[in-house]
Amino acid sequence: MTTESGLLDARQAALRESGWGTRFVFFQPRNLAMWVYLLLVGAGAVIWFRYAAGQANAYGEVLIVATVLFGLYGALFWWFTQRIDRYAHQSRKLIVVAFLWGAFAAPWALAGNANASVISLWGKAFGQAWAIDWGAGLTAPFTEELSKGFGILLLIAMAPRLVATAFDGFVLGAFIGLGFQLLEDVQYALSSAGDQFGANPLGNAITTIVARMTLGVAAHILYSAVFCTGLVYFLGRPAEPRQRGRGLLLMASAMVLHGLWDNVGGIVGPYGLLVPVFWLLLAGLAFFLVIRAFKWSVPRERAFMREVMAPEVADGTITREELDTLAGDRKARKAYRRSGHGHTERRRRGHLLEAAHDLADELAKSGGQETPRVQYARTELARLRV
């Protein structure tokens, strides 16, 4: 039987390995990665704002509407991602840094320039018609996924303790993809505003916005989450043993799906009516892939939660059932809530889980030490049991 001292040692080891609760400091003047990050994000931001300013004179209303709608879309995704990151919570500051890389550096400073050059080469080699059908799908999966993956490499260099597992790559990759997708979608909305000789710019843009929101759930966000999960597996981390085969499989799968998505026109050819069917098939494959990446990467995070909270079971702060639920999946949480008799009891059980999560976060922030905030979190748990 594990002693209390052994449980506390295991907690400390889990906190060290996971980096849970570690404070992220962005300004690291002696770290070259920070300067590379600032250079590329800054360059991308300048390019983007020049582009937006140039469009604002003709399509200012479209720019405002697209920014607001896609901003709300991004906020909804942000909320959803926070809901699935229920274990060793990632630093919000690092998430913002990842988002900004995806919004400015990856598309505008890196991939955008590369895409135009490579597609131009395809056109010279095989003709413009061929380049229109196949150029994007044979270019963007490489330039865009690699540019987003380079962001993960910089984050590892700036915050090695915080990018400790494949699941960290999953979460940060998703936010890199979110930044990439939102600004790309605004660009598509502005480009469509000039259709039909600009007779109905807002109407054209709204149509594009709706289409991009609908199809975007199986686009850059998913590709980046899967690709960056695979990249962490391929590299290996102190808390995540290297699995190069799995890493290459995930990265290649994300790039292949990306390529197929961009090559829909060339694949279906004259059978344009098949485009929606093909999109639905690819969306289904993308969701299957991202769910598989999640299921592969999340067990290590659940193990960290179990090790951090196990001493609380020994102290009687939480029950064994609650620990199993905290370290379990969505089905376990749902079953725990439903086991309560009546609506009031089910709600109370939900509040108990949230309070237990808060206690885990406070323990992580304190490095496993007793602090007033840790004691307050325990008091809240006790209060909810009354």
N, C-alpha and C positions, 0 to 999 in steps of 0.2 A: 504494500500500500504506500502511495506517495505521501511523504511528509509535507507539512506546511512549508518548511524551508525549501523543499524540492519544488513545490508549486510556485513559490515566489521566484526561485532561480529560473524556472521555465518561463515565467512571465517576463523577467528581465531579458532573457535570451530572445523571446519573441519580439519584444519592442525594439531590440537592437537590430535584429534581422529585417524586420518589416519597415523600419523607419517611421512607424506610426507615431504621430505626435511631434516628429522632428520639425523644427522651424526652418522654413526656406528663406534664405537671404539672397536676394537677386544681385545686389551690387557686390561683385567680387573682382576688384580691379586687377588682381594678379592671375585671374583665370581667363585665358584666351577665348574660351568658349563663350563667355559673356559678351566680349567685344565682337565676335563673329555674329552672335545673335543680334546685338544692337545694330550692327552694320546692315545686315540683310533685312531685318524687320523695318528699320528706318528707311532703307532704299525702297522696299516694297510699299511702305506707307506713302512716300512721296509720289511714287508712280500712280498709286490708287487715287490719291486726292487730286492730283493733276487731271486724271481721267474724269473723275466725278465733277470737278469744277468746270471742265470743258463741256460736259453734258448738261450741267445745271442751267445754263442759259436757255437751251432749247426745251429741255425736259425736266425742269425743276420740280414740277408736281409729281412726275413719275418717280423721280429720285426719292422724294419724301415718302410717298406711299410705299414704295418697295422697301425702303430702309425700315419703316415702322412695321410693316407686315412680316418681313423676314426677321426683324428683331424679336417680335413676339414668338415667331416660330422657333428661334434660337433659345428664347427663355423657356419655352415648353420643353425643349430637349434637355436644357440644363437641369430643369427640375427632375425630369425622368432619370437622368444619369445619376443625380444625387440619390435617387431612390434605390437604384440598383447597387450603388457603392455603399454597402451596408456593413462593411467589415473594417479593415484598416483604412480609414478614410484618407483620401489623397488631399494634399495641401491645396486650398483654394487659390492661393497665390500662384502656385505652380500650374494649376489648371488655366488661370488667366494667361500666364506666359505661353503655355501650349496653344491656347486659342489664338493669341496674337501672331504666333509663328504661322499657324494655318491660314490666318486671314490675310497677312501681308507678305511675309517672306516667301512661303512655299509657292503661291500662285503668281505673284507679281515680280518678285526679285529673281526667282529661279525658273519655275516651270513655264511661265508665260513666254519668256524669251526663247527657251529651248523648244517649246511646241512650234512656234512660228518658223523657226529655222529648220527643224527636222521635217515638218510637213512640206515646206518649200522644196527640200531635197527630194522627198517622195514625188512631188509633182514634176520635177525636172527629170527624174529617172523613169517614171511610169505614166506620166501625163496627168493633167489636172483633174480629169473625171475620176481616174483611179484614186488620186489623192483625196478627193472629196468623199468617196465612199469608204476608203480604208485607212487614210492617213491618220485620223484622230485616234482610232482604235489601236493602231500600231505604234503610237507615239506617247499619248497621255498616260497609259498605265505605267510606263517606265519613268517618264520625266516627273509626273505628279506624285506617284507613290514614293519614289525615291526622294523627292524634295520634302515630302511630309515626314518620311522616315529619318531624314537628316536632322529634322527637328528633335526627334527622340534621342538621337546621339548627342546633341547639344544639351538636352535636359539631363541626360545621364552624367555628362561632364560637369554640369552646374549643380546637380542635386543627386549624387550617386546613392545616398541613403534613401531617398524618396522614390527612386525608380528601382525598386528592389525585386519586383516579381513581374511575371507576364501579365498579371491583371492590372498592374500599374501601367504597362504599355497599352493595354486594352482601353483603359479610361482616358489616358492622356492622348492616345491616338484618336479616340472618338472626338475629343475636343479640338485637336488639330484639324480633323476632317470637318467639324462644324464650322470653324473659322473659314476654312477654304470654301466650303459650300455656300455659306451666306453671302460672301462678297462676290463669288462667281454668279450666284443667282441674281444679285442686284445688277451685275453687268449684263446678264441675259435680259433682264427686264428693260434696261435702258436701250439695249440693242433692238429689241422688238418694238420699242416705241416709234421707230421710224418706218415700220412696215406700212404698206398702202400709202406711201408718200407722206407719212406723218399725219394722215387725215384724222385718226383716232388714237393718239399716243397712249392715253391712259387706258382705254379699253384693250388695246393690244397688250399693254404691259400687264394688266390684270389677268388676262388669259395665260400669259407666260408664267406669272407668279403662281397661279393656281396649279398649273401643270408641274412647275418645279417643286412646289410644296408636296404635291401628291407623289411624284416620282422620286423626290429627294430622299425619302426615308430609306431607300435601298441604294444610295449613291455614296458620295465621298465619306460620310460619317461611318458607314459600315466598312467600306474598303479600308479606311485608315485604321479603324479599331482592329481589324483582322491583321492588316499588314504589320502594324506596330507590335501587336502581340507576338506575331511570328518573329519579328526582329529581336525582341527581348529573348525569346526562346533560343534563337540562333546564336546570340552573343553569350547568353548565360549571365546570371547575376549571383551575388553571394547567397541570396535567399531563393534562387531559382536555378537549379542545375541546367546546364546547357543541353538542349535537345535540338540538334541542327536539322534532323530530318523533319521533325514537326514544324520547326521554324520555317524551313524552306517551303514546306507544303502550304502553310498559311499564307506566306508572302506571295507565292506563285498563284494560289487560288484567288487572292484579292486582285492581282494584276490581270489574270485571265478574265474574271468577271467584269472588271473595269473595261477591258478591251472589247469584250462581247457587247457590252452596253453601248459603247461609243461606235461600234460597227454595225448597229442594227440595220441601218439603211443599206449597207453593202450586202449583208447576209440575206435579207428578205428580197432584195432586188425589186423586180416589178410587182411583187405580191405585197403591196403596201398595207392591205387589210390585215396582214399577219403581224404587223408591228405591235399592236396592243397585246396580242397573245405572247409574243416573244418577250416583251417587257415584263409581263406577269410571271413568266417562267424564270426570267433572270432575277426578279425580285424575290421569288420563292427560294431560289438557290442562294441568294445573298443572305436572306434571313436564316436559312439553315446553317450557312457558314459562320455567321456571327454568333449564333447560339452555340455552335460547336466550340468556337474559340472561347466563349464565356465559360462553358462547362469545363473545358480543359484547364483554364487559368484560375478559376475561382477557388478550388479546394485549398490551395495554400493560404489564401486569405481567411478562409473559415477556420483553418488550423490555428492561425494567429489569434483569432477571436477566442477560440476555446482555451488557448494557453494563457491569454491575458485575463480571462474572467474565471478560470478554474479556482483560484484562491477565494473568490467571492462565494463560491458554493461551499467551500470548507468553512467559511465564516458565517454561513447562513444568510448572506445578503440576497442571494438569488437561489433558486432551486435547480436541481439537476435537469428538470424538464425545461426550465427557462434557458439554461446554458445550451442544451441541445438545440433549442429553437434559435437562439442567437447565432449559433455556429451552423445552422441548417439553411435550407433553401426556402424559396417562396412557399412551397407546399407545406413545409414544416411550420412556418409562421401562420399560414392560413389555418392549419389543423389546430394549432395552439389556441388561436382566437376562438375558433368554432367550438372548442371543447368547453368553453364557458357556458353556463346555463343562463339564457336570457340576454337581451341586448345590452343591458347595463354591465353585466359581467364580461361580455365580449369586448366592450369598449375599455373596461378597466384593464383587461389583459393586453390590449393594444398599447395603452398608456404605460403599462409595466415594461413592455419590450422597448418602447422609446426611451424610458428612463434608464433602463439597463444599458442601452446604446450610449446614452449620454455619460453614464458612469465609465464605460469603456473608453470613451474619448478623453474624459478627464484624467483617467489613469495613464493614458498614452501621453497626454500633454505634460503630465508631471513626471514622466519617466518611471511610473510605478510607485512613486513616493506619496506619502500621505500629505495632502494639502487641504486648505479650507474648501476649495472647489470640489475635491474628491469627497470630502466628508458631507458636503451639501448634497451631492448627487446621491450618496447613500441614504441621506435623510429623506430625499424625495421618494426614493424607492420604498422606504419604510412607510411613508405617509400614504402612498397609493395602496398599500396592503390593508390599511385600516378599514 
